[in-house]
């Protein structure tokens, strides 16, 4: 698998979680509803600037990381070392470049393929479950669907979002379902091969986001919060079985919908005290949702909707005050969480 390998240093620290707040020597504090759980922290060193995005291979122990140092690194997650593999797609500005990692050079500069179908900066890339189509959403609100085999633009999902399209995710276990989230306060469920909108939900109105609020005082409070922290959709994610979609909202709320009907599965109000930057369904659990925000907190939520009135402190299974702002996170099936943040390192959190 690995034609060349570069050993990189790692540092490991252990942080325990308790029912009370505490501080570690690295300035990290954490709390948990279960005192038996712990987070083991490991640093993967190699980048020279902030790590802004990370992604895991679906079946191989491979992690890709993109950094403000203008490099992409491929890591062997079994050894926590930087390696080389076959093919990777990277977005930079309005361009998408793929690199063949079988090239024997240590640093790859020659592109295998390059696409420029987007007219504004690309925010996220996503592959469909069969790796036939690549989706690229951008600042114009559009999402480009690229046919990878034919190396040409298949379609453009346009004229539905009126602001930046921040997130795009293909629905697992479906033939042609895709979801997008936008800073126009909405999420859209598409039949992407036909360019058809199946469902749409907007969070621009406080009453739409929380129909339980009925008093004038509550409505005024919601409107005031919306002005300070508008309900832009900063992140979306879908469960592995393709049943649920979660949306991280700029006002600190989390919305989870059943995709087939788009009915609300769960609303977690004031999940964070700052705009949510990412929501993530981890591979190690179907009943947990991870969230992080500008408040630097990382939370593990119980998303069972049997008790809709459950208080947030009872719904949070585990949380930590992370030591810096998180840019992106992804997970493995064996209870590991990889985090890219404003430091030069990748953090590996192992849940035990």
C-alpha positions in Angstrom: 0.0 0.0 0.0 2.7 2.4 1.0 5.4 3.2 -1.6 7.1 5.6 0.6 6.7 6.5 4.3 7.8 9.4 6.4 8.0 8.9 10.1 6.6 11.9 12.0 6.7 12.5 15.8 3.6 12.1 18.0 2.9 13.2 21.5 0.3 11.5 23.7 -1.5 12.8 26.8 -4.4 11.3 28.8 -7.3 13.4 30.0 -10.0 11.9 32.2 -13.6 12.9 32.2 -15.7 13.3 35.3 -19.0 14.6 36.4 -17.4 17.8 37.5 -15.4 20.4 35.5 -11.7 20.0 35.6 -8.6 21.4 33.9 -5.7 19.4 32.4 -2.1 20.6 32.2 -2.7 21.6 28.6 -5.5 23.9 29.6 -8.2 21.5 28.5 -11.2 21.0 30.7 -13.9 18.4 30.3 -17.0 17.0 31.8 -19.1 13.9 31.2 -22.3 12.3 32.4 -20.4 9.0 32.6 -17.3 9.1 34.9 -16.0 5.8 33.3 -15.3 7.4 30.0 -11.9 8.9 29.1 -10.3 10.7 26.1 -6.8 9.8 25.1 -5.2 12.6 23.1 -2.4 12.0 20.5 -0.8 14.6 18.3 0.1 13.9 14.6 2.8 16.4 13.7 4.0 17.4 10.3 2.1 20.4 9.0 3.6 23.9 9.3 0.3 25.8 9.6 -3.3 25.4 10.6 -5.0 22.1 9.6 -8.3 23.2 8.0 -9.8 20.0 6.8 -9.5 16.2 7.2 -11.1 13.2 5.7 -10.9 9.4 6.3 -10.9 6.7 3.6 -14.1 4.6 3.7 -12.4 1.2 3.9 -8.6 1.7 4.3 -6.7 3.1 7.4 -6.0 6.3 5.6 -6.4 9.9 6.6 -6.0 13.0 4.4 -5.4 16.4 5.9 -5.3 19.8 4.2 -3.5 22.8 5.7 -2.9 26.5 5.3 0.7 25.5 4.6 -0.6 24.7 1.1 0.0 21.0 1.4 -2.2 17.8 1.7 -0.8 14.9 3.7 -1.9 11.3 3.7 -1.6 9.4 7.0 -1.5 5.7 7.9 -3.9 5.8 10.9 -2.6 2.4 12.2 0.9 3.9 12.6 0.0 7.7 12.8 2.6 8.3 10.0 2.5 10.3 6.8 2.4 8.0 3.8 1.5 8.0 0.1 -1.5 6.3 -1.6 -3.3 6.3 -4.9 -5.6 9.3 -5.7 -6.8 12.3 -3.9 -9.1 15.2 -4.8 -8.4 18.7 -3.4 -10.4 22.0 -3.8 -8.5 25.3 -3.8 -10.3 28.5 -4.8 -12.5 27.6 -7.8 -10.3 24.7 -8.9 -10.5 20.9 -8.1 -7.3 19.0 -8.6 -6.6 15.3 -8.3 -3.1 13.9 -7.7 -1.9 10.4 -8.4 -0.1 9.4 -5.2 1.7 6.5 -7.0 4.1 9.1 -8.3 7.5 8.4 -6.8 8.2 12.0 -5.9 8.1 13.0 -2.3 6.3 16.2 -3.1 3.7 16.1 -5.8 3.2 19.1 -8.0 1.9 17.5 -11.2 -1.9 17.2 -11.3 -3.5 14.1 -12.6 -6.8 15.9 -13.4 -8.0 19.4 -12.9 -11.6 20.8 -13.1 -12.7 24.4 -13.1 -16.5 24.3 -13.3 -17.2 26.5 -10.2 -17.2 30.2 -10.6 -16.7 31.1 -6.9 -14.7 29.6 -4.1 -15.5 25.9 -3.3 -16.5 25.2 0.3 -16.8 21.4 0.3 -16.4 18.3 -1.9 -18.3 15.1 -1.6 -18.4 11.8 -3.4 -21.5 9.7 -4.1 -21.6 6.2 -2.5 -20.4 4.6 -5.8 -17.7 7.1 -6.5 -19.2 8.0 -9.9 -20.0 11.7 -9.1 -18.2 14.4 -7.3 -20.2 17.3 -5.8 -18.6 20.8 -5.2 -20.6 23.5 -3.5 -19.5 27.1 -3.6 -20.0 30.7 -2.5 -22.5 31.4 -5.3 -24.9 29.0 -3.7 -24.5 26.5 -6.5 -23.4 22.9 -6.4 -21.6 21.4 -9.4 -22.1 17.6 -10.1 -19.1 16.2 -11.9 -19.0 12.9 -13.7 -15.6 11.5 -12.7 -15.5 8.7 -15.3 -16.2 11.1 -18.2 -14.3 14.0 -16.6 -17.0 16.5 -17.4 -19.8 18.5 -15.7 -22.9 16.5 -15.4 -25.3 19.2 -13.9 -25.4 22.4 -11.8 -27.8 22.6 -8.9 -28.6 26.3 -9.0 -31.2 29.0 -8.3 -32.4 27.5 -5.1 -29.9 28.8 -2.5 -29.6 32.6 -2.4 -26.4 32.7 -0.4 -23.2 30.7 0.1 -23.7 26.9 -0.1 -21.6 25.8 2.9 -22.2 22.1 2.9 -22.9 19.2 0.6 -23.5 15.5 1.5 -24.6 12.5 -0.6 -27.2 10.3 1.1 -25.9 6.8 1.8 -28.0 3.8 0.6 -29.8 5.9 -2.0 -29.6 6.1 -5.8 -29.6 9.9 -6.3 -30.2 11.8 -3.1 -28.0 14.7 -2.0 -28.4 17.4 0.6 -27.0 20.9 0.8 -26.9 23.5 3.5 -26.6 27.3 3.0 -26.0 30.6 4.6 -29.5 31.6 3.3 -30.7 29.8 6.4 -31.9 26.6 4.6 -31.2 23.0 3.9 -32.4 21.3 0.6 -32.9 17.7 -0.2 -32.2 17.1 -3.9 -32.8 14.3 -6.4 -29.5 15.4 -8.0 -29.6 13.4 -11.2 -32.8 15.2 -12.2 -31.9 18.5 -10.5 -35.2 18.3 -8.5 -35.9 19.6 -5.1 -37.6 17.0 -2.9 -37.7 18.9 0.4 -36.6 22.3 1.7 -36.5 23.8 5.2 -35.7 27.3 6.1 -34.7 28.5 9.6 -35.1 32.2 8.8 -38.2 32.5 11.0 -37.9 31.7 14.7 -41.4 30.2 14.6 -40.2 27.7 12.0 -37.2 26.7 14.0 -39.1 26.3 17.3 -42.9 26.0 17.0 -43.2 25.7 20.7 -42.3 29.3 21.3 -45.6 31.2 21.5 -45.3 34.1 23.9 -44.4 37.5 22.6 -41.4 37.7 25.0 -40.0 34.4 23.7 -40.5 35.6 20.1 -38.7 38.9 20.8 -35.8 37.1 22.4 -35.6 34.7 19.4 -35.6 37.6 17.0 -32.9 39.4 18.9 -30.7 36.3 18.9 -31.3 35.9 15.2 -29.9 39.4 14.5 -26.8 38.7 16.6 -26.3 35.1 15.5 -28.3 34.6 12.2 -29.4 31.0 11.6 -27.0 30.3 8.8 -26.5 26.6 8.1 -22.8 26.1 8.7 -22.7 22.3 8.5 -24.8 19.3 7.7 -24.2 15.5 8.1 -26.1 12.3 7.4 -26.2 9.1 9.4 -24.6 6.0 7.9 -27.9 4.4 7.2 -29.1 7.5 5.4 -32.1 8.0 7.7 -31.3 11.3 9.4 -29.7 14.6 8.5 -28.4 17.0 11.1 -27.8 20.8 10.6 -25.6 23.0 12.7 -27.1 26.4 12.9 -25.4 29.8 13.4 -27.6 30.6 16.4 -26.2 27.6 18.4 -29.1 25.2 17.7 -29.0 21.7 16.2 -31.8 20.4 14.0 -32.1 16.8 13.1 -34.7 15.7 10.4 -35.8 12.4 9.0 -34.8 12.6 5.4 -37.6 10.7 3.8 -40.4 12.9 5.2 -38.2 15.9 6.4 -40.1 15.8 9.6 -38.2 17.0 12.6 -36.6 14.2 14.6 -35.0 16.3 17.3 -34.3 20.0 18.0 -31.5 20.8 20.5 -31.9 24.5 21.4 -28.8 26.4 22.6 -26.6 23.4 22.0 -23.7 25.9 22.0 -23.3 29.5 23.1 -21.8 30.4 19.7 -22.3 29.6 16.1 -22.0 25.9 15.4 -19.2 25.2 13.0 -19.6 21.4 12.4 -22.0 18.5 13.2 -20.8 15.0 12.7 -22.4 11.5 13.0 -19.5 9.3 14.2 -18.9 6.0 12.6 -18.7 4.3 16.0 -22.3 5.0 17.0 -25.7 5.5 15.4 -27.1 7.1 18.5 -24.6 9.9 19.0 -24.1 13.2 17.2 -20.9 15.3 17.7 -20.9 19.1 17.5 -18.4 21.8 17.8 -18.7 25.6 17.7 -16.8 28.9 18.0 -17.0 28.4 21.8 -14.3 25.7 21.4 -16.5 23.1 23.0 -16.8 19.5 21.6 -20.0 17.7 22.6 -21.3 14.2 22.2 -25.1 14.2 22.1 -27.6 11.4 22.7 -30.0 11.8 19.7 -32.7 9.4 20.9 -36.0 11.3 20.5 -38.1 9.2 22.9 -37.9 12.1 25.3 -38.1 15.4 23.5 -38.1 17.4 26.7 -34.8 16.0 27.9 -32.6 18.9 29.2 -29.3 19.5 27.4 -27.2 18.6 30.3 -28.9 15.2 30.4 -28.6 14.7 26.6 -24.9 15.4 26.5 -23.0 12.1 27.0 -19.6 13.6 27.0 -18.0 17.0 26.4 -14.7 18.7 26.5 -13.4 22.3 26.4 -11.0 21.8 23.5 -7.8 23.8 23.7 -8.2 25.7 20.4 -10.8 26.4 17.6 -11.7 23.2 15.7 -11.7 23.5 11.9 -12.8 20.0 11.1 -13.3 16.5 12.6 -13.9 13.0 11.4 -14.1 9.6 13.0 -13.4 5.9 12.7 -15.4 2.8 13.7 -13.1 2.0 16.6 -14.0 5.1 18.6 -11.3 7.4 17.4 -11.8 11.1 16.5 -9.4 13.0 14.3 -9.4 16.8 14.7 -7.9 19.6 12.6 -7.6 22.9 14.4 -5.8 26.3 14.2 -2.6 24.6 15.4 -0.1 22.9 13.0 -1.0 19.4 14.5 -3.8 16.9 14.0 -5.3 15.7 17.2 -6.4 12.1 17.7 -8.9 11.6 20.5 -9.5 8.0 21.5 -12.6 7.3 23.5 -12.1 4.5 26.1 
